[in-house]
Amino acid sequence: MKVVKFGGTSVASGPQIEKLTNIVQEDAERRIIVVSAPGKRTKDDIKVTDMLIDLGEKCIKGQSTDDALAAVIERYQSIAKELALPSEAIEEVEQDLHARLGFYSKADNDDQFMDQMKAAGEDNNAKLIAAHFSNVGIDAVYMNPKVAGLLVEGEPGDASVIPEAYEQLKALRDEERVIVFPGFFGYTEEGILTTFPRGGSDITGAIVAAGVKASLYENFTDVDSVYVANPNVIENPEEIHHMTYREMRELSYAGFSVFHDVALIPAFQHDVPVSIKNTNNPSSEGTLITARRKEENTYFPVTGIAADKGFSIIYVRKYLMNREIGFGRRLLEMVEEEGLSYEHLPSGIDDTSVILRTSQFSIDSENRLITRIQNELGVDDCYIEHGFAMVMVVGEGMHETVGLASRATQAISGAGVNLEMINQGSSEVSLTFGVKEREADDALQALYKEFFAKVTQ
């Protein structure tokens, strides 16, 4: 059996849902359908999840929710009308939204309430799509994640699946009807609804695919495939038709928007192949993601390149740092005690740099950290700089290729971009360069020209 996930643009309107209906009908193995909340219908449209966040925030602030609630209901009414669903379908959506707003007085905290509100996007869309399937002759059923046994743990907005969930989800294999499963959320063992990080419908799809031991996890979105580089920066980049989990994970971390960077972990752990397809062009080849690359593809070392902005660097310098036992541990303990997680840690003999996401910093935490490093470690110099990007070259064949790092650095320097940091991943699947944010696009274009433009000439 196949588990199929449809993203926000694929379920944004009645006509889009008709397309996914045809896709499901074309293959009897497509037995579990995971759906997102309605996304944007046009460039200037608003995602239903964002509308629900606005609705929830108005409730928390004690403001009138009438207009915000009416706007959400109107979006679902539009979908229901386009699909010719009976009035009962939209009445159920209205009742659900009112019940969720009423949960505010019962919630332990605002974050728990907001999880209830955000999850309404996927949950109600799944109910409408299941109703539509039944109308067109597909024997289908809506499946609530709590009933299915999708058990999670963690804080609101940051849920993670627990191992017991996979055993519970296995029972879905016995359901003869097509299952329509809402993405983005699960339930704790105490029965509390908790959402995954934003983009979590991909995570739901991977978890369910792993639980039922699917032969394939198909992820339908609005692009024909994964590209070797961001098409907003590189004009008509090459498509990637086959890649490994590790390559996709590295590229997702470095800014690829096709997948949330943790979405593939359940599929990776349970060895479920993943296929990226286009709802608007389902006959396209797409991108297949597996544990190993096809034999014939191993000759080309670089699979993709990516750049992600929004990094800061803590520079620390102290003479004879390398002889001071415990220096690095104490430095990282200070970072940890400020509630910060680091991304890279390039070091020299007398200096080290800690690279972090800028979004983690506040002015207070930045000042406290610098003061502690200076006073407690007795360093010669310490300061923080913002405005950096990490540019990553990724490929399973890199470790077998002589001179690849040299080619990459020469390409970047040839574009007049100064390298602030170089970090070779221990897995040898990735090579990361730190550059100023304003030069990130130039570096990406130079690397694409070096590794891909020459191939196609």
N, C-alpha and C positions, 0 to 999 in steps of 0.2 A: 504494500500500500504506500501511497505518497501523501505527505503532508504538504499543503499548499498555503502560503501566506500571501495576502494581497495588501499592499501599502495604501497610504492615505489617498493618493491621487487615483488609485484603482477603484476606490469605493466612495468617491466624492459626490457622485450623482447617479441617478437612475441609469442613464446610458452607459456609464462606466461599469456599473454593476451588471448590466446586460452582457457586457464583454466578458466579465469573469464567469458569468453563468455559462456562456458558450464554452469557455476554457474547461470548466469542470465537466461539462457534458461530453467533451471530446475524449476523455480518458477515464474509464471506470476505476482506475487505480487511485484517482484523486478523491480520497475518502474523508480526509479531515481538512477543513478550510479555516484558516486562522485569519481574522480580519482586523484592520486598524479602524480608527475613528475616521469619519469623512475628512479628507484633506481639502486642499484648495482646488476650486473648479477653474479658476483663472489666476493669473499672476497677482492680481490685486485682491483676491478673495482672502477670507480668514479661515483658518483651520478650526474645526469644531472643538478640538482640545483647548485651543486658546480662548474660545468663547466660553467654555466651561470653567476655565481658570478665572476669567473675568467675573463670571456669575458667582463662583465660590468666594472670591475676594470681596465682592459687594455684600454678600451675606455676612461674612466675618466682620466687616466694618459697620454693619447695621444699616447699610444703605438700601434703597429700594432695588429689588431684584426683578421687577416686573418686565422692564424692557429687555434686560439681558436674557431672562428666561424665555420670553417670547421669541427672541432671535434664534435661540437654540432650537426651540420647537419648530420654528419656521423652516430651518434647514432640514430637519427630519420629515416635515410635511412635504417639502419639495421632493425629496427622495421617494417617499411613499406614493405621492401622486404620479411621479414619472414611472413607477413600477406598477401602478394600478392596484395598490394594496387596499384592503378594506379599511374603513375608518377605525376599526378596533385596533389596528396596528399602531396608529399614531396616538390613540388614547392610552395605550400601554406605555408608550414613551413618556407622555405627559405625567402619568401617575408615577412613573419611576423617578423622574426629575424632581417632582414635588416631594417624594419620599426622601430623596437624597438631601434636599435642602432641609427637611425636617430632622435629619440626622445630626445637624449642627449642635443641637442642644444635648445630644447623647454622646458625642465624640469625646474622647479623652483629651484631645488637643486639636489645634487648627490644622496641623499637618495631616492627621488622620482623617479629618473632614475633607480636606482638599483631595486626598487620595480617592475618596468616595466620588467626589465630583468629577475628577479627571477620568476615572474609569467608566463613567457613563457614556463617553464617546464610543468606545469599542463595544461595550455591552449592548447598548441599544441598536447599534448598527448590525451587530451579529443577529439580533432578533429579527430585524427587518429583512436581512438577507436570507435567513432561514425561511421566513414566511414567503418570500419571493420564490425561492427554490421550490417550495411545496406547490405554489401556484402554477409553475411551469412544468410540473410533473416529476421533479426530482424528489425522491423520498429522503427528506432531510429533517434534522432536529437541531435546535439550539442547545449548546452544552455550556452550562455554567462552570467556570474553573473550580469552584468549591466542590461541586458534585463530582467533577472529574478527578479531583484529588491533586490539583496543582498546589502543592504546599510550599510555602516560602518562609523566609526569616529576614530580619533586618528592619531598618527604619523606613518610614513612609517615603516613597519616591526613590528608594534604593534597595528594593527587595532582591533576594537571591534565592534560587531554588534549593531545597534540601534533598538529600539523596532518596528519602522515602517517597518523594513525589514520582520518581520514575517507575517504581513498582505499582503505584496507584494508577498512573496513566496507562499502563500496559493493558488494562481492562478495556480501553477504548477500541482495541482491535476486534473485540467481539460485537461491537455495534454494527449492525447491517446497514443502517441508514447513513447518509452523508452527514457528517458532523460539522456544524458551524460554530467555531470556537472564538470568543473574543480575546484579543491580545492585550498585552500591557499590564496585566495584574494577576495576582494569585491570592491565596489566603494563608494566614499563619495557622498553626495548630490550634490556636485559641479562637479561630474563626474571624480574624480581623482582616479585611481587605487591604492589601498593600500593593503598590504599583512598583514596577521595574523602573530603572532610569529612563529618561525621555528616549523615544525610539524603541521602547521595550516590546513592541509587537514582534519584532524580529527575534527577540529573546524567547518569547512565548512559543513561536513557531519552532525554534530549534529544540526547546525543551520537550515539546509534544512529540516532535519527530524522533528524538532520542528515546522517549518513554515507550512509544509504540514500535520502536525499532524499524522505522520506515525505510523503504528501499531508496527513497530520495526525498529531500526537502527542497521544494521549489519555492523560490521567493520572487513573486511578481511585483515589478515596480514600473517606473515610467522611462526606463532607458533600455536599449537593446542588450547591453552587456556592461561589464566592468571595463573601464578604459585604463590604459597604462598611465595616464596623467589626467589631471582635472581639465575637462573640456572648456571650462570658463577661462582657463589660462592658456591652454594649448589648443590651437584650431585643428579640429578633426583628428584627435589622437587615435592611435591604433587601439583596437579592441583586444581584450584578453579573453581567450576562449577556454583556457584551462589553467588553473593555478592551485596551489596547495593551501591548506588551512593556515599554515604558518605565514605564508605570503599575504593572505587576506587579512590576517590579524595584525600584522605589522603595518600594512597600508591603511587599515581602518584606524589604527592608533594615530597614524601620521596625517589624518585629515580626510581620507576617503569617506564620502558621505553615504555610500551604498549600504553599509552596515554599521551599526553601533559596534564599538571595538570589543565588547564582551559577548556579542550576540552569537558568535560561532562556537563558543566554548562547549555548550552541550553537544552540538553536532560533532565537534572534534573529539570529545571524550568518548563518544559512543560510535564513532566512525560512520556517521551518516553523510553521504554525499550531498552537496548543496548545489542547486542550479539557480542562477539569476536570469530571469526572463522579463520580457516587456509585455504588459497587459495589452498595450495598443498595437503590438506587433509580435504576437505569440509564436509565429513561425520562424522568427530569427533564432540563430544558434544559441545566443546567450553565453553565459560563463559557467563552467562547471568547476566546483571546488571540491577537491578530494585530499586524502592524506598524502598521496604521492603524485608526482607529475608523470605525464605520459612519457614514455621512453624517448620518443622522437623530439620532445620539446627540451630535453635537458641540455642541448648544445648552446642555447641562448641564455646567458647568465642573468640578465636583468628582466624581471617580470613587470615591475612598475615603479613609478617615482611619485612622491607625494610631498606636500608641504603643509605645515600647520603653524598658525601664528598664535601669539598670546603667551609667550614664555618670558621668564625673568631668570637672571643668573646672579647667584651670590658668589662673589670672588673673595677668596681667603688666601692670604700669603703670610708665611712664617718661615724664617730661616731654619733649616734643619728639621722641618716638619716631618720628613720621612723617618727620622730617628726617634720621634716622640711616640711611644707606645700608647695606643688608645685615643690618639688625636681624632682620627676619622669617626670612631664610635661616638665620642663626646659631641662632635659637631652634628652628627645625624640625630643624636638624642635631643639636642636643642631644637632642631627642625621638627622632630616628632612632637615635642612638648608644645609647640606652637600650633599643632594640628595640621601640619603641612606634610605633603607627600612629595618626594622628589622623583624626577624623571630620568636624569642622567647625572653621572658623577665623574667627569674627566679630571685626572689628577696629574701633577708633575712632582718633582722632588720637593720643591719649596712652596708649592701652591696647589690649590684645588678649587674646583668650581662645582656648585650645586645648582642644577637646573630644575626649575619648578614652573608650574602653571601660574601665570600672573593673577588669575582670578581667585587664587587662594589667599592672596595677600590683602591686608588692610594696612593703613598707615601705622597704626599702633603695633601690629604684629611685626611689621618690617623694622620699626625702630627698636622694639624690644629685642629682636633677634640679633641685630647688628651690635647692640650694647652688650648682650650676653657673650657673643663670640669674642668681642674685643676684651672684655673684662675677665672672662673665665678661661679663655684659651691663650690669652696674652699674644695675640697675633700682631704682625707688623702692619697689616693693612686688611681692611674688610669693607666692602661696599656692595650695593645691589644695583644692577642695571636692568631696565625693562625694555620692551620693544623688540624681542627676538622671535625668530621663526626656526623651526626644525625642519630641514629638508632631508628626506629619506630615500635612499636607493634600495630596492628590495628584490631579492631573487634567490631561489634555492641553489642555483648554479654559481653563485658569486664566489664561494669558498674554493672552487676548483679553477678559477680564472685568474691568471697572473696579470697584474697591471691594472686591474679594474679601478682600484682606489686612485691610482695615478691619473687615469683617464677622467675620472669624476672631478678631482681637484683641479686639473688643468682646464676642464670645461668651465667650471665655476669661475676660476680666476680669469679665464679668457673673456668672460662676460663683465669683468670689472667688479666682481663681487668679492668682498673680503670675508674670509672664513674666521669665525669667532671660536669654533669648536669642531672637532672631528671625533666621532665615537663609533668604533666597530663593535657591533653586537656580538656577544659571546657565542650566539648560535651561528654566526657568520651568514645569516640570512639577510641582514640589513647593515647599511652603512649610513650614519646620520651626520649631517652638517648643521652647525648653528650659524645663522646669518641674521643680519638686521631685517626686521619685518619688511621694510621698504624695498629690500633687494630680493625677497623670496621668489617673486614671479620671474625675475631675471635668472635666478639660479635654476628654477624649474625648467625654464625654456632652454637654457644651455645644456642641461642634462638630457632633456628629450632629444635635442638635436644630436648630441653625442651618441646616445644609445639606441635611438629609434629612427630618427629621420634618415640616417645613413643606410639603414636596413631596407627602407622602402624605395630608395633612389635607384 
